[in-house]
Amino acid sequence: MTSVRFLIRGRVQGVGFRWFVSRQARAVAVVGYARNLPDGTVEVIAHSGDPAVLARLEEALREGPPGAAVQSVEREDRSEEDLTITRSFDIR
């Protein structure tokens, strides 16, 4: 299983970004979560058995939903030991 933490900056809160991420992740069978952080960014933790699926999710994050203005997406590969793996994709 490959695990990644994405940190998305820009106008990404209050525009349905987490719901957008949830739909994208569920469509490609990625598990994890998306949450707003106090500094205005959105954090996405994603797990998949296929690294190519996470690359497709990253492309979607860079685009975002209508109304969003993504300035940057940071990607940090994570070890499974660092993360709690869920069986679905949640919005927190």
Gaussian input, Z-matrix of N, CA and C with variables (Angstrom, degrees):
# hf/3-21g

backbone

0 1
 N
 C     1     B1
 C     2     B2     1     A1
 N     3     B3     2     A2     1     D1
 C     4     B4     3     A3     2     D2
 C     5     B5     4     A4     3     D3
 N     6     B6     5     A5     4     D4
 C     7     B7     6     A6     5     D5
 C     8     B8     7     A7     6     D6
 N     9     B9     8     A8     7     D7
 C    10    B10     9     A9     8     D8
 C    11    B11    10    A10     9     D9
 N    12    B12    11    A11    10    D10
 C    13    B13    12    A12    11    D11
 C    14    B14    13    A13    12    D12
 N    15    B15    14    A14    13    D13
 C    16    B16    15    A15    14    D14
 C    17    B17    16    A16    15    D15
 N    18    B18    17    A17    16    D16
 C    19    B19    18    A18    17    D17
 C    20    B20    19    A19    18    D18
 N    21    B21    20    A20    19    D19
 C    22    B22    21    A21    20    D20
 C    23    B23    22    A22    21    D21
 N    24    B24    23    A23    22    D22
 C    25    B25    24    A24    23    D23
 C    26    B26    25    A25    24    D24
 N    27    B27    26    A26    25    D25
 C    28    B28    27    A27    26    D26
 C    29    B29    28    A28    27    D27
 N    30    B30    29    A29    28    D28
 C    31    B31    30    A30    29    D29
 C    32    B32    31    A31    30    D30
 N    33    B33    32    A32    31    D31
 C    34    B34    33    A33    32    D32
 C    35    B35    34    A34    33    D33
 N    36    B36    35    A35    34    D34
 C    37    B37    36    A36    35    D35
 C    38    B38    37    A37    36    D36
 N    39    B39    38    A38    37    D37
 C    40    B40    39    A39    38    D38
 C    41    B41    40    A40    39    D39
 N    42    B42    41    A41    40    D40
 C    43    B43    42    A42    41    D41
 C    44    B44    43    A43    42    D42
 N    45    B45    44    A44    43    D43
 C    46    B46    45    A45    44    D44
 C    47    B47    46    A46    45    D45
 N    48    B48    47    A47    46    D46
 C    49    B49    48    A48    47    D47
 C    50    B50    49    A49    48    D48
 N    51    B51    50    A50    49    D49
 C    52    B52    51    A51    50    D50
 C    53    B53    52    A52    51    D51
 N    54    B54    53    A53    52    D52
 C    55    B55    54    A54    53    D53
 C    56    B56    55    A55    54    D54
 N    57    B57    56    A56    55    D55
 C    58    B58    57    A57    56    D56
 C    59    B59    58    A58    57    D57
 N    60    B60    59    A59    58    D58
 C    61    B61    60    A60    59    D59
 C    62    B62    61    A61    60    D60
 N    63    B63    62    A62    61    D61
 C    64    B64    63    A63    62    D62
 C    65    B65    64    A64    63    D63
 N    66    B66    65    A65    64    D64
 C    67    B67    66    A66    65    D65
 C    68    B68    67    A67    66    D66
 N    69    B69    68    A68    67    D67
 C    70    B70    69    A69    68    D68
 C    71    B71    70    A70    69    D69
 N    72    B72    71    A71    70    D70
 C    73    B73    72    A72    71    D71
 C    74    B74    73    A73    72    D72
 N    75    B75    74    A74    73    D73
 C    76    B76    75    A75    74    D74
 C    77    B77    76    A76    75    D75
 N    78    B78    77    A77    76    D76
 C    79    B79    78    A78    77    D77
 C    80    B80    79    A79    78    D78
 N    81    B81    80    A80    79    D79
 C    82    B82    81    A81    80    D80
 C    83    B83    82    A82    81    D81
 N    84    B84    83    A83    82    D82
 C    85    B85    84    A84    83    D83
 C    86    B86    85    A85    84    D84
 N    87    B87    86    A86    85    D85
 C    88    B88    87    A87    86    D86
 C    89    B89    88    A88    87    D87
 N    90    B90    89    A89    88    D88
 C    91    B91    90    A90    89    D89
 C    92    B92    91    A91    90    D90
 N    93    B93    92    A92    91    D91
 C    94    B94    93    A93    92    D92
 C    95    B95    94    A94    93    D93
 N    96    B96    95    A95    94    D94
 C    97    B97    96    A96    95    D95
 C    98    B98    97    A97    96    D96
 N    99    B99    98    A98    97    D97
 C   100   B100    99    A99    98    D98
 C   101   B101   100   A100    99    D99
 N   102   B102   101   A101   100   D100
 C   103   B103   102   A102   101   D101
 C   104   B104   103   A103   102   D102
 N   105   B105   104   A104   103   D103
 C   106   B106   105   A105   104   D104
 C   107   B107   106   A106   105   D105
 N   108   B108   107   A107   106   D106
 C   109   B109   108   A108   107   D107
 C   110   B110   109   A109   108   D108
 N   111   B111   110   A110   109   D109
 C   112   B112   111   A111   110   D110
 C   113   B113   112   A112   111   D111
 N   114   B114   113   A113   112   D112
 C   115   B115   114   A114   113   D113
 C   116   B116   115   A115   114   D114
 N   117   B117   116   A116   115   D115
 C   118   B118   117   A117   116   D116
 C   119   B119   118   A118   117   D117
 N   120   B120   119   A119   118   D118
 C   121   B121   120   A120   119   D119
 C   122   B122   121   A121   120   D120
 N   123   B123   122   A122   121   D121
 C   124   B124   123   A123   122   D122
 C   125   B125   124   A124   123   D123
 N   126   B126   125   A125   124   D124
 C   127   B127   126   A126   125   D125
 C   128   B128   127   A127   126   D126
 N   129   B129   128   A128   127   D127
 C   130   B130   129   A129   128   D128
 C   131   B131   130   A130   129   D129
 N   132   B132   131   A131   130   D130
 C   133   B133   132   A132   131   D131
 C   134   B134   133   A133   132   D132
 N   135   B135   134   A134   133   D133
 C   136   B136   135   A135   134   D134
 C   137   B137   136   A136   135   D135
 N   138   B138   137   A137   136   D136
 C   139   B139   138   A138   137   D137
 C   140   B140   139   A139   138   D138
 N   141   B141   140   A140   139   D139
 C   142   B142   141   A141   140   D140
 C   143   B143   142   A142   141   D141
 N   144   B144   143   A143   142   D142
 C   145   B145   144   A144   143   D143
 C   146   B146   145   A145   144   D144
 N   147   B147   146   A146   145   D145
 C   148   B148   147   A147   146   D146
 C   149   B149   148   A148   147   D147
 N   150   B150   149   A149   148   D148
 C   151   B151   150   A150   149   D149
 C   152   B152   151   A151   150   D150
 N   153   B153   152   A152   151   D151
 C   154   B154   153   A153   152   D152
 C   155   B155   154   A154   153   D153
 N   156   B156   155   A155   154   D154
 C   157   B157   156   A156   155   D155
 C   158   B158   157   A157   156   D156
 N   159   B159   158   A158   157   D157
 C   160   B160   159   A159   158   D158
 C   161   B161   160   A160   159   D159
 N   162   B162   161   A161   160   D160
 C   163   B163   162   A162   161   D161
 C   164   B164   163   A163   162   D162
 N   165   B165   164   A164   163   D163
 C   166   B166   165   A165   164   D164
 C   167   B167   166   A166   165   D165
 N   168   B168   167   A167   166   D166
 C   169   B169   168   A168   167   D167
 C   170   B170   169   A169   168   D168
 N   171   B171   170   A170   169   D169
 C   172   B172   171   A171   170   D170
 C   173   B173   172   A172   171   D171
 N   174   B174   173   A173   172   D172
 C   175   B175   174   A174   173   D173
 C   176   B176   175   A175   174   D174
 N   177   B177   176   A176   175   D175
 C   178   B178   177   A177   176   D176
 C   179   B179   178   A178   177   D177
 N   180   B180   179   A179   178   D178
 C   181   B181   180   A180   179   D179
 C   182   B182   181   A181   180   D180
 N   183   B183   182   A182   181   D181
 C   184   B184   183   A183   182   D182
 C   185   B185   184   A184   183   D183
 N   186   B186   185   A185   184   D184
 C   187   B187   186   A186   185   D185
 C   188   B188   187   A187   186   D186
 N   189   B189   188   A188   187   D187
 C   190   B190   189   A189   188   D188
 C   191   B191   190   A190   189   D189
 N   192   B192   191   A191   190   D190
 C   193   B193   192   A192   191   D191
 C   194   B194   193   A193   192   D192
 N   195   B195   194   A194   193   D193
 C   196   B196   195   A195   194   D194
 C   197   B197   196   A196   195   D195
 N   198   B198   197   A197   196   D196
 C   199   B199   198   A198   197   D197
 C   200   B200   199   A199   198   D198
 N   201   B201   200   A200   199   D199
 C   202   B202   201   A201   200   D200
 C   203   B203   202   A202   201   D201
 N   204   B204   203   A203   202   D202
 C   205   B205   204   A204   203   D203
 C   206   B206   205   A205   204   D204
 N   207   B207   206   A206   205   D205
 C   208   B208   207   A207   206   D206
 C   209   B209   208   A208   207   D207
 N   210   B210   209   A209   208   D208
 C   211   B211   210   A210   209   D209
 C   212   B212   211   A211   210   D210
 N   213   B213   212   A212   211   D211
 C   214   B214   213   A213   212   D212
 C   215   B215   214   A214   213   D213
 N   216   B216   215   A215   214   D214
 C   217   B217   216   A216   215   D215
 C   218   B218   217   A217   216   D216
 N   219   B219   218   A218   217   D217
 C   220   B220   219   A219   218   D218
 C   221   B221   220   A220   219   D219
 N   222   B222   221   A221   220   D220
 C   223   B223   222   A222   221   D221
 C   224   B224   223   A223   222   D222
 N   225   B225   224   A224   223   D223
 C   226   B226   225   A225   224   D224
 C   227   B227   226   A226   225   D225
 N   228   B228   227   A227   226   D226
 C   229   B229   228   A228   227   D227
 C   230   B230   229   A229   228   D228
 N   231   B231   230   A230   229   D229
 C   232   B232   231   A231   230   D230
 C   233   B233   232   A232   231   D231
 N   234   B234   233   A233   232   D232
 C   235   B235   234   A234   233   D233
 C   236   B236   235   A235   234   D234
 N   237   B237   236   A236   235   D235
 C   238   B238   237   A237   236   D236
 C   239   B239   238   A238   237   D237
 N   240   B240   239   A239   238   D238
 C   241   B241   240   A240   239   D239
 C   242   B242   241   A241   240   D240
 N   243   B243   242   A242   241   D241
 C   244   B244   243   A243   242   D242
 C   245   B245   244   A244   243   D243
 N   246   B246   245   A245   244   D244
 C   247   B247   246   A246   245   D245
 C   248   B248   247   A247   246   D246
 N   249   B249   248   A248   247   D247
 C   250   B250   249   A249   248   D248
 C   251   B251   250   A250   249   D249
 N   252   B252   251   A251   250   D250
 C   253   B253   252   A252   251   D251
 C   254   B254   253   A253   252   D252
 N   255   B255   254   A254   253   D253
 C   256   B256   255   A255   254   D254
 C   257   B257   256   A256   255   D255
 N   258   B258   257   A257   256   D256
 C   259   B259   258   A258   257   D257
 C   260   B260   259   A259   258   D258
 N   261   B261   260   A260   259   D259
 C   262   B262   261   A261   260   D260
 C   263   B263   262   A262   261   D261
 N   264   B264   263   A263   262   D262
 C   265   B265   264   A264   263   D263
 C   266   B266   265   A265   264   D264
 N   267   B267   266   A266   265   D265
 C   268   B268   267   A267   266   D266
 C   269   B269   268   A268   267   D267
 N   270   B270   269   A269   268   D268
 C   271   B271   270   A270   269   D269
 C   272   B272   271   A271   270   D270
 N   273   B273   272   A272   271   D271
 C   274   B274   273   A273   272   D272
 C   275   B275   274   A274   273   D273

   B1=1.4530
   B2=1.5197
   B3=1.3089
   B4=1.4525
   B5=1.5243
   B6=1.3322
   B7=1.4650
   B8=1.5178
   B9=1.3399
   B10=1.4621
   B11=1.5262
   B12=1.3302
   B13=1.4636
   B14=1.5174
   B15=1.3315
   B16=1.4538
   B17=1.5214
   B18=1.3054
   B19=1.4552
   B20=1.5279
   B21=1.3426
   B22=1.4517
   B23=1.5178
   B24=1.3429
   B25=1.4648
   B26=1.5264
   B27=1.3166
   B28=1.4578
   B29=1.5195
   B30=1.3232
   B31=1.4707
   B32=1.5179
   B33=1.3370
   B34=1.4622
   B35=1.5262
   B36=1.3221
   B37=1.4605
   B38=1.5209
   B39=1.3174
   B40=1.4544
   B41=1.5203
   B42=1.3251
   B43=1.4678
   B44=1.5299
   B45=1.3347
   B46=1.4631
   B47=1.5115
   B48=1.3392
   B49=1.4592
   B50=1.5230
   B51=1.3223
   B52=1.4712
   B53=1.5252
   B54=1.3319
   B55=1.4661
   B56=1.5246
   B57=1.3176
   B58=1.4654
   B59=1.5251
   B60=1.3306
   B61=1.4694
   B62=1.5211
   B63=1.3102
   B64=1.4618
   B65=1.5279
   B66=1.3254
   B67=1.4698
   B68=1.5270
   B69=1.3342
   B70=1.4647
   B71=1.5267
   B72=1.3299
   B73=1.4707
   B74=1.5248
   B75=1.3023
   B76=1.4722
   B77=1.5188
   B78=1.3200
   B79=1.4616
   B80=1.5223
   B81=1.3336
   B82=1.4694
   B83=1.5300
   B84=1.3420
   B85=1.4682
   B86=1.5315
   B87=1.3268
   B88=1.4647
   B89=1.5212
   B90=1.3240
   B91=1.4592
   B92=1.5203
   B93=1.3378
   B94=1.4568
   B95=1.5034
   B96=1.3411
   B97=1.4657
   B98=1.5195
   B99=1.3460
   B100=1.4641
   B101=1.5203
   B102=1.3366
   B103=1.4623
   B104=1.5177
   B105=1.3512
   B106=1.4539
   B107=1.5232
   B108=1.3169
   B109=1.4537
   B110=1.5279
   B111=1.3342
   B112=1.4693
   B113=1.5240
   B114=1.3314
   B115=1.4642
   B116=1.5309
   B117=1.3433
   B118=1.4606
   B119=1.5143
   B120=1.3129
   B121=1.4587
   B122=1.5276
   B123=1.3233
   B124=1.4616
   B125=1.5206
   B126=1.3179
   B127=1.4640
   B128=1.5186
   B129=1.3319
   B130=1.4592
   B131=1.5210
   B132=1.3281
   B133=1.4522
   B134=1.5189
   B135=1.3237
   B136=1.4588
   B137=1.5232
   B138=1.3329
   B139=1.4665
   B140=1.5265
   B141=1.3213
   B142=1.4628
   B143=1.5191
   B144=1.3144
   B145=1.4505
   B146=1.5170
   B147=1.3177
   B148=1.4623
   B149=1.5292
   B150=1.3337
   B151=1.4636
   B152=1.5270
   B153=1.3328
   B154=1.4696
   B155=1.5269
   B156=1.3162
   B157=1.4699
   B158=1.5221
   B159=1.3247
   B160=1.4633
   B161=1.5219
   B162=1.3181
   B163=1.4673
   B164=1.5276
   B165=1.3356
   B166=1.4726
   B167=1.5191
   B168=1.3395
   B169=1.4634
   B170=1.5293
   B171=1.3194
   B172=1.4656
   B173=1.5285
   B174=1.3149
   B175=1.4684
   B176=1.5235
   B177=1.3312
   B178=1.4642
   B179=1.5234
   B180=1.3318
   B181=1.4660
   B182=1.5236
   B183=1.3007
   B184=1.4699
   B185=1.5254
   B186=1.3107
   B187=1.4666
   B188=1.5290
   B189=1.3208
   B190=1.4539
   B191=1.5112
   B192=1.3194
   B193=1.4584
   B194=1.5233
   B195=1.3460
   B196=1.4704
   B197=1.5267
   B198=1.2957
   B199=1.4657
   B200=1.5166
   B201=1.3180
   B202=1.4686
   B203=1.5195
   B204=1.3209
   B205=1.4620
   B206=1.5313
   B207=1.3206
   B208=1.4604
   B209=1.5158
   B210=1.3325
   B211=1.4637
   B212=1.5159
   B213=1.3403
   B214=1.4599
   B215=1.5224
   B216=1.3257
   B217=1.4624
   B218=1.5214
   B219=1.3171
   B220=1.4653
   B221=1.5212
   B222=1.3194
   B223=1.4656
   B224=1.5152
   B225=1.3134
   B226=1.4571
   B227=1.5294
   B228=1.3184
   B229=1.4597
   B230=1.5160
   B231=1.3097
   B232=1.4625
   B233=1.5191
   B234=1.3215
   B235=1.4505
   B236=1.5232
   B237=1.3123
   B238=1.4645
   B239=1.5179
   B240=1.3093
   B241=1.4578
   B242=1.5288
   B243=1.3438
   B244=1.4632
   B245=1.5203
   B246=1.3299
   B247=1.4528
   B248=1.5166
   B249=1.3018
   B250=1.4565
   B251=1.5113
   B252=1.3112
   B253=1.4479
   B254=1.5177
   B255=1.3214
   B256=1.4520
   B257=1.5281
   B258=1.3090
   B259=1.4616
   B260=1.5213
   B261=1.3344
   B262=1.4667
   B263=1.5242
   B264=1.3205
   B265=1.4503
   B266=1.5210
   B267=1.3350
   B268=1.4515
   B269=1.5261
   B270=1.3180
   B271=1.4521
   B272=1.5092
   B273=1.3182
   B274=1.4807
   B275=1.4989
   A1=108.22
   A2=116.04
   A3=122.73
   A4=108.60
   A5=116.15
   A6=121.62
   A7=109.70
   A8=115.51
   A9=121.63
   A10=108.84
   A11=115.42
   A12=121.66
   A13=106.96
   A14=115.79
   A15=122.21
   A16=107.93
   A17=116.67
   A18=122.79
   A19=106.61
   A20=115.57
   A21=121.31
   A22=109.55
   A23=115.89
   A24=122.03
   A25=109.93
   A26=114.75
   A27=121.80
   A28=109.26
   A29=116.17
   A30=119.84
   A31=106.33
   A32=114.91
   A33=120.74
   A34=112.95
   A35=117.17
   A36=120.02
   A37=108.42
   A38=115.83
   A39=120.49
   A40=113.81
   A41=117.70
   A42=121.81
   A43=112.39
   A44=117.51
   A45=121.21
   A46=114.13
   A47=116.78
   A48=119.58
   A49=112.44
   A50=118.30
   A51=120.20
   A52=111.12
   A53=117.19
   A54=120.53
   A55=110.15
   A56=116.72
   A57=121.87
   A58=110.15
   A59=116.33
   A60=120.79
   A61=110.04
   A62=116.56
   A63=120.98
   A64=111.29
   A65=117.07
   A66=120.20
   A67=111.07
   A68=116.79
   A69=120.78
   A70=111.00
   A71=116.35
   A72=121.21
   A73=111.03
   A74=116.80
   A75=120.04
   A76=111.32
   A77=117.56
   A78=121.45
   A79=112.27
   A80=116.84
   A81=120.30
   A82=111.82
   A83=117.03
   A84=123.68
   A85=113.50
   A86=116.19
   A87=121.63
   A88=107.25
   A89=117.20
   A90=121.32
   A91=108.77
   A92=116.08
   A93=121.26
   A94=110.17
   A95=116.56
   A96=120.09
   A97=111.32
   A98=114.04
   A99=123.00
   A100=106.82
   A101=115.85
   A102=118.91
   A103=109.89
   A104=114.35
   A105=120.96
   A106=108.80
   A107=116.63
   A108=121.97
   A109=108.95
   A110=117.21
   A111=120.42
   A112=114.88
   A113=118.28
   A114=120.63
   A115=113.45
   A116=117.72
   A117=121.28
   A118=114.52
   A119=117.50
   A120=121.01
   A121=109.89
   A122=115.32
   A123=121.87
   A124=107.34
   A125=115.82
   A126=122.29
   A127=107.97
   A128=115.48
   A129=121.86
   A130=107.47
   A131=116.04
   A132=122.53
   A133=105.85
   A134=117.19
   A135=121.31
   A136=110.52
   A137=114.91
   A138=121.89
   A139=108.65
   A140=115.87
   A141=120.79
   A142=108.95
   A143=115.66
   A144=120.78
   A145=112.87
   A146=117.00
   A147=122.03
   A148=109.95
   A149=118.21
   A150=120.46
   A151=113.73
   A152=118.12
   A153=120.95
   A154=110.93
   A155=117.09
   A156=121.10
   A157=109.48
   A158=117.34
   A159=120.57
   A160=111.09
   A161=117.13
   A162=120.17
   A163=110.34
   A164=117.53
   A165=120.73
   A166=110.67
   A167=116.75
   A168=119.93
   A169=109.72
   A170=117.17
   A171=120.69
   A172=111.02
   A173=117.75
   A174=121.02
   A175=110.45
   A176=116.47
   A177=120.61
   A178=110.64
   A179=117.41
   A180=120.75
   A181=110.71
   A182=117.13
   A183=120.60
   A184=111.12
   A185=117.54
   A186=122.01
   A187=110.37
   A188=117.33
   A189=121.79
   A190=113.02
   A191=117.13
   A192=121.64
   A193=110.95
   A194=116.98
   A195=119.02
   A196=109.16
   A197=116.78
   A198=120.93
   A199=113.57
   A200=116.77
   A201=120.51
   A202=109.54
   A203=115.01
   A204=121.49
   A205=106.33
   A206=115.79
   A207=121.49
   A208=109.09
   A209=115.91
   A210=120.85
   A211=111.41
   A212=116.67
   A213=119.10
   A214=110.24
   A215=113.89
   A216=122.07
   A217=106.82
   A218=115.88
   A219=121.08
   A220=108.16
   A221=116.34
   A222=121.63
   A223=108.47
   A224=115.25
   A225=121.39
   A226=108.09
   A227=116.43
   A228=119.77
   A229=108.41
   A230=115.96
   A231=121.42
   A232=109.81
   A233=114.24
   A234=119.21
   A235=107.74
   A236=116.89
   A237=120.92
   A238=111.58
   A239=117.68
   A240=120.58
   A241=111.67
   A242=117.13
   A243=122.09
   A244=113.28
   A245=117.10
   A246=120.29
   A247=112.61
   A248=114.67
   A249=121.52
   A250=107.60
   A251=116.96
   A252=121.14
   A253=109.06
   A254=115.78
   A255=121.78
   A256=108.73
   A257=115.38
   A258=120.13
   A259=112.89
   A260=116.00
   A261=121.11
   A262=108.35
   A263=115.76
   A264=119.86
   A265=107.07
   A266=116.19
   A267=122.35
   A268=111.51
   A269=115.00
   A270=122.46
   A271=106.48
   A272=114.88
   A273=119.01
   A274=110.06
   D1=133.23
   D2=176.29
   D3=-99.97
   D4=133.66
   D5=-179.89
   D6=-123.06
   D7=136.51
   D8=-176.03
   D9=-137.56
   D10=144.05
   D11=170.71
   D12=-112.14
   D13=124.92
   D14=175.17
   D15=-109.06
   D16=140.62
   D17=173.89
   D18=-124.05
   D19=116.18
   D20=-173.67
   D21=-107.48
   D22=127.01
   D23=-179.20
   D24=-114.02
   D25=154.12
   D26=179.13
   D27=128.35
   D28=-155.01
   D29=174.26
   D30=-87.26
   D31=88.46
   D32=-173.45
   D33=-127.21
   D34=-0.16
   D35=174.47
   D36=-111.40
   D37=142.16
   D38=179.58
   D39=80.29
   D40=12.68
   D41=-179.06
   D42=-125.67
   D43=13.35
   D44=-179.79
   D45=79.95
   D46=19.83
   D47=-175.31
   D48=-63.38
   D49=-44.48
   D50=-178.61
   D51=-63.45
   D52=-39.16
   D53=178.34
   D54=-66.26
   D55=-39.30
   D56=175.72
   D57=-59.08
   D58=-47.73
   D59=-179.88
   D60=-60.92
   D61=-43.63
   D62=-179.72
   D63=-58.64
   D64=-46.48
   D65=178.92
   D66=-62.33
   D67=-44.64
   D68=-179.82
   D69=-62.43
   D70=-44.86
   D71=-177.39
   D72=-65.76
   D73=-45.23
   D74=-179.52
   D75=-64.81
   D76=-33.77
   D77=-179.85
   D78=-63.67
   D79=-27.83
   D80=-178.52
   D81=-114.06
   D82=16.34
   D83=174.97
   D84=62.28
   D85=38.51
   D86=173.13
   D87=-91.95
   D88=139.03
   D89=175.46
   D90=-110.84
   D91=158.80
   D92=-179.73
   D93=144.18
   D94=-141.59
   D95=179.34
   D96=-161.35
   D97=163.41
   D98=173.07
   D99=-128.01
   D100=138.94
   D101=177.51
   D102=-148.90
   D103=151.02
   D104=173.59
   D105=-78.33
   D106=141.57
   D107=174.36
   D108=-107.61
   D109=154.86
   D110=-176.33
   D111=-58.20
   D112=-24.50
   D113=-177.88
   D114=-84.13
   D115=5.59
   D116=177.49
   D117=95.15
   D118=-0.93
   D119=178.30
   D120=-91.30
   D121=168.45
   D122=172.38
   D123=-116.73
   D124=131.97
   D125=176.49
   D126=-104.02
   D127=133.59
   D128=176.46
   D129=-124.72
   D130=124.66
   D131=172.42
   D132=-107.97
   D133=124.27
   D134=-173.66
   D135=-133.08
   D136=139.66
   D137=179.46
   D138=-129.66
   D139=136.37
   D140=177.32
   D141=-155.45
   D142=152.65
   D143=174.62
   D144=-79.31
   D145=-9.99
   D146=-175.85
   D147=-123.88
   D148=110.80
   D149=179.49
   D150=-57.91
   D151=-29.38
   D152=178.87
   D153=-65.31
   D154=-32.20
   D155=177.98
   D156=-66.17
   D157=-41.11
   D158=178.20
   D159=-66.84
   D160=-32.56
   D161=175.99
   D162=-65.56
   D163=-39.25
   D164=177.08
   D165=-66.14
   D166=-39.74
   D167=177.17
   D168=-62.56
   D169=-41.97
   D170=179.10
   D171=-60.11
   D172=-40.39
   D173=177.24
   D174=-60.00
   D175=-42.44
   D176=179.04
   D177=-65.02
   D178=-39.33
   D179=179.11
   D180=-63.07
   D181=-36.78
   D182=-179.98
   D183=-67.69
   D184=-27.94
   D185=178.81
   D186=-84.25
   D187=-50.84
   D188=-179.49
   D189=73.58
   D190=173.79
   D191=179.38
   D192=-81.29
   D193=168.19
   D194=173.19
   D195=-58.08
   D196=138.72
   D197=-179.06
   D198=97.12
   D199=-20.15
   D200=177.27
   D201=-87.17
   D202=156.07
   D203=174.49
   D204=-135.89
   D205=90.94
   D206=-177.59
   D207=-76.42
   D208=123.03
   D209=176.92
   D210=-93.38
   D211=-38.64
   D212=179.78
   D213=-158.17
   D214=154.50
   D215=174.64
   D216=-130.38
   D217=115.00
   D218=174.90
   D219=-92.82
   D220=138.40
   D221=178.67
   D222=-120.18
   D223=131.47
   D224=177.52
   D225=-132.09
   D226=113.52
   D227=175.86
   D228=-68.70
   D229=137.28
   D230=-176.01
   D231=-122.22
   D232=154.87
   D233=174.65
   D234=-87.28
   D235=145.07
   D236=-179.28
   D237=-57.27
   D238=-31.67
   D239=-178.28
   D240=-63.59
   D241=-25.48
   D242=-178.14
   D243=-79.25
   D244=-14.23
   D245=-168.70
   D246=-124.87
   D247=151.03
   D248=171.08
   D249=-89.86
   D250=119.08
   D251=-177.98
   D252=-91.39
   D253=128.62
   D254=178.75
   D255=-103.29
   D256=175.87
   D257=179.48
   D258=-103.48
   D259=4.28
   D260=-179.29
   D261=-145.83
   D262=-175.39
   D263=173.55
   D264=-112.90
   D265=121.95
   D266=-172.98
   D267=-112.63
   D268=156.64
   D269=170.89
   D270=-108.81
   D271=125.70
   D272=-177.69
   D273=-113.84

